[in-house]
Amino acid sequence: MTTPSVQLPDRAGRLGELARDLWWSWNPPARQVFRTLDYPLWRLTAHNPVRMLGLVQQAAVDAAVADPRWLAMYDQAVTGLDAAHSARATWCARECPALSGATIAYFSAEFALHQSLPIYAGGLGVLAGDHCKEASDLGVPLVGVGFMYPQGYFHQSITVDGWQQETYERLEWADAPIEPALTPDGVPCVTAVPLGNRTVLAAVWLVRVGRVTLYLLDTDLEENAPWDRDLSARLYGGDRETRVQQEIILGVGGVRVLRQLGITPSVYHLNEGHAAFVVLQRIRDLCERGMDYDAALAQVRGTTVFTTHTPVAAGHDAFPFSTVENYLAGAWGDLGPYRERFLALGHYDNGGGAMFNMTALALRSAGAVNGVSQLHRDVTKEMWQPIWPDTPREQLPVRALTNGIHVPTWLSAEMAAVLDRHLGPDWLQRHDDPAVCDAVLDVPDEEIWAARQALRTFLFQFIRERARERWTHEGWSGTRLVAAGTMFDQNTLTLGFARRFTAYKRPDLIFSDPDRLARILNAPGRQVQIVMAGKAHPADDVGKHFLQRVYRHALDPKFGGRIAFVDDYDLHVAHFLVQGCDVWLNNPRKPLEASGTSGMKAAINGTPNCSIGDGWWAEGFTGANGWLIEGPTASREPGEQDWIDAQALYALLEERIVPAFYARDLHGVPRQWVQIVKEAIRTVLPRFSTRRMVKEYVREMYGPALRAPLPVA
């Protein structure tokens, strides 16, 4: 835990407490407290107030405390923090009294809360982090369980010829918003997890997220063997044996941690199959209390909910039975006689022979299952029909709870100020009500356009400052600086593409016909520029080749410096991109995008989507709030379909998107474009927010699980 480098006066004595609760990160008055305390230091520390307090000078603190305006901001932030820790007057307290006294345990392999805690890789972690923040705002009694990765996910750099390089950097514990989790006896929580023929110890870190508490397991303890200390070192690192051991520690160890902390969850939510070993420890605990296996499984099933996130087969972890049996050798306890029956819960043959499949285990041991969009629900039913062989597809127990985003986290200050003026001072508390958001249509076009212009300017300032850093500290050549976006013009239509680089997302689709694309980008008076970002998984060579091809296009003079690649994509970079681009591009190979959320973040900031009708956009597109890439689908050959979709994308750019952006009235405002922007905000804000999503989880998943165990399937 960071000790402030200065003596905090009593008048600002809770500044450290405020810094260590990530509630500050989505509440503007709290952010402003640190931003105005020392703005250069705020930027230097990448908006990390814990690190700030370790570096700030006494003079800056003394000046702030002497400033009545800063003290007013500080008082407002502290009052808000206190309110955020109260269970009274919340939506959940009013609408869901059945949850009073209950606890929802939310297990996820990653959580993306803030860049100061880099324990996330991508969409799954962002969704988990946004879920926790919204649970805090709504008063849902949720605790999170995950991993503390001392080396986090990798930092990305790109070589001169476009190859991704990964480097890992140990987390500076003192700079992170964490503290040791204490048991009811007041001692640091350390739990023992049986792993094969040995025991691995896991320490537990606590992260404060408003009303929600997150507990992170960490095996980097001196008492553990070196190879065991590395088990939680990196997110998704190592081979399959490392992965299965990590998942045993998350599931088995996570349940044990909650017990040691004196927490008795009423419902367990498994966010993806990584956490499915939770059910093993829970069944074992019930059997050791005298319950028979069938009754224990029924109770666990009735109080477990499961969210699956991907229709891509490789995204569902599967292990040889021998590997699973080896590492579960010490985990059975009184469950030993039922070992074969438990292993059968994970039995699944995906075409390559029977394996122990973590998603199959979760599907068979959860009483409620959901996909993350309506289309993903249907794809999930088709994928996993063999789990329920005698049930007609339309009756399969998989529902759709479409993903959402945490609006206070992702909405820019500029757009929030516009909406504050026209939707009413409390609109943010009711933003999941479509009637509230309908008022967006009445906002003057000039105000919307001014906000959009400002956000694009901020993006380009960020891109240029990032390029300046690379030139100053890494000696980048002029060619690489061009590829970083230094030639971008802030008045030019800007497309954004930022996501994981992998085959099904088709990151190079827009380059299918380079000559046609070059004509679009360089059209006199109607130029277009494209900014791209994203990482390929360290083990995904195909994804790395995609990234290299994209980077080489950014170096190609044919495109006139109108393509940029921003390296080391993370939450900080994401905010600039989703807020500052004019169009958000997404072109996965349908139906492999389960949901996606980056387009939601873009839309609420007035950046319309241009996307394949997959994932959330299949239900989000209205015909007036963006564009649908919709080529004929007669081809079953991926390469041919890619070409067809690329031609549809080019046609949209040439015939609809570019003309709408550059059609200005006498006041310089693109009226048609602004109407599309308004429709994007109006339609996406209420329907695709975590406020709507978490309320649905409470009503459709958590509430029913609390009332009674569901029947055994």
C-alpha positions, 0 to 999 in steps of 0.5 A: 500500500502506497504511503503518501510522500507528504503529510496530508493535512487533517482537512484532506486526510481522506485523500489516500482512502479516495485514491485507493477506491476505484470508485473515483475513476468513474465519478468526475468530482473525484477525478477532478480532485486529483487532476487539479491537485497536480495536473502535470503529475496526473498526466505523468502517472497515467491518471493513477492517484495512488502513484500520484500520492507517492510522488506529489510535493508538499507544496502542491498539497498545501496549495490545494488545501488553501484553495476553497474551490479545491476543498469544495471538490474534495468535500463533494468527492468524499461525500460521494464516496461515503454514499457509494458505500451505503446500501440505502437508497439504491435501486437494488434496495428499492426494487429487489428486497429479496437480495437484502443480506445476500451475496453474489460471488462473481468469478472471472479470470480477468477484470478491467477496472483501470489501467493502474491495475493491468490484470486484463487482456480484452473484452471479457475483462472489460465486461467484468469490470463494467459489471462490477462498477454497475453493481456498485452503482445499483447496490447489487451485493456482489463480490468479485473473485479473480487473479492478481497477475504480478506481470499482468498482460503484455506490453506491445511494441512493433518492430520496424518490419511490423512484428509484434513484440511482447514484454512483461513488466512487474506490477509496482505493488505500491502504485496499485489500488490494492491492499491485503485482504484480511480474515475476520481475525484481522490477519492476511488471508492465505489459502491452501489449494490442493494441486496434484500431489502438492499444495499451493498457497495463494495470498489474497488482495483486496480491491475496492470498487465502491460498494463492490469488493474484488478479491484477487488470488496471488501464488507469488509467495516465498513458501511456494516452489518457483514454478508455483509462484509463476502460476499467477504471474501472467494472464493467459500465459504458459501452456495447457498444463499451466492453464488447467492449474490456474483454473483449479486455483481460481475455482477451488481456491476462490471458494476457499478464500470466500469461506476464510473471509467469512463470506457465504455467497447465495449465488455464484456467477461464473463469467466464462468457463475458466471458473467452472471448478468452483462447482467441484469445491462447492459439491465437496463442501456439501458432501462433507457436511453429510449431503449425498452427491445428487442433492449437492449437485442439485443445490449447486446447480440451483444457485449457479449462473453461467455466462458463456462469451464466445462461439469460437471453439478455441475459446472454450478450454478443454483438457485431456482427462489424464491431465485433469485427473492428475491435477485434481488428485488432492482436491476430492476429499469426501467426493472421491467415490463420485470422481467419475460422475463429476468428471462426466460433467465435463465430458465433451467431444468437439470432433477431436475426441472426448476431452474435459471441457470447462464450458461443458462442465459449467453448462451441466452444473449451472441452473441458468445459462446465458449468451451475451446477445440474441444471436449468440444465444442461438449460436450457443444452442446450436453449438452445445445441443449435445449437452441436452440431447433429448431437448428440442433446440427451442427449449434449450435452457440458454437465454440472451442477456446482451452485453452492455457498457458502464456509461459513466466510465466510457462517456466523454466529459464533452458529450456528458456536458452536452447531455447534462444541459439538455436531458436534465441533471439526473439523466445519468441515473435514468439513462436506461429509460429510452424516454429519457434518451429520446431528448437527444434528438432535441439537442441543437446540432451545433452543440453535438458537432462542436463536441464531436470536433473537440473529441477528434482533436483530443484523439489527434493530440494524443496520437501526436504526443504518443508519437513524440514519445516514441521518437524521443525515447526510442529514436523512431524513424520518420517512416515509423512516425508517419505510421503512428499517425503524425500526418493525420488531419483533425478535420478529416473523416476518421475510421477507427478499428481497435480490437484483438487481432485474430482471424475471425475479426478480419482486421485486414478486410478493408485492405482487400482491394488496396487500389480502391481503398487508396482512391477512397482515402485520397479523394480530393476534398473528401479524404478519409483516414483510418486509425487501428490498434490491438494486440494479437495473443502471444501464441496466435501466429496467424493474428501476428501475421494479420497485424504485420500486414496492417502495419505494412499498409500504414507504411505504404506511401500509396495511402498517403499517411492516412493509415495509423497503427497505435501500439500497446492498446489498453484502457487508456488508449481505448478511451481516446479511440472510442471517443475521438473517431468518427466511425467505428469499424467492425467486420468479424466473420459472422456469426463468430462475434458473440457480442462486442462492446467497443462499438457501444462505447463509441456510439454513446460518444456520437461515433456511429458503427459501420459493422457486420450484422453480428453480435450486438449490432444485429439487434442494435442497428436500426437503419438510422443509427449507423451502417450495416455491412451487408454483402450477399451471403451466397458464398460458403468459401471464407475468402470469397465471402471476405471479398464480397463483404469488403466490396460492400464496405467500400460501397458504403464508404463511397456512397453513404458515409463519406458524402454524409460527413462532408455535406456541410451547410452554410454554418459548416455543420453536416446536418445529415451526419449529426442526425446519424450521430444523435440516433446512435446516442439515442438508441444505444445509450439506454439499450446497451448499458450495464445499467440495463444489463445488470438489472436483467441479471438481477431479475432473470438470473440472481433473483430466481437462483435465490428463491429456490434451487432449479430442477436437475436437468 
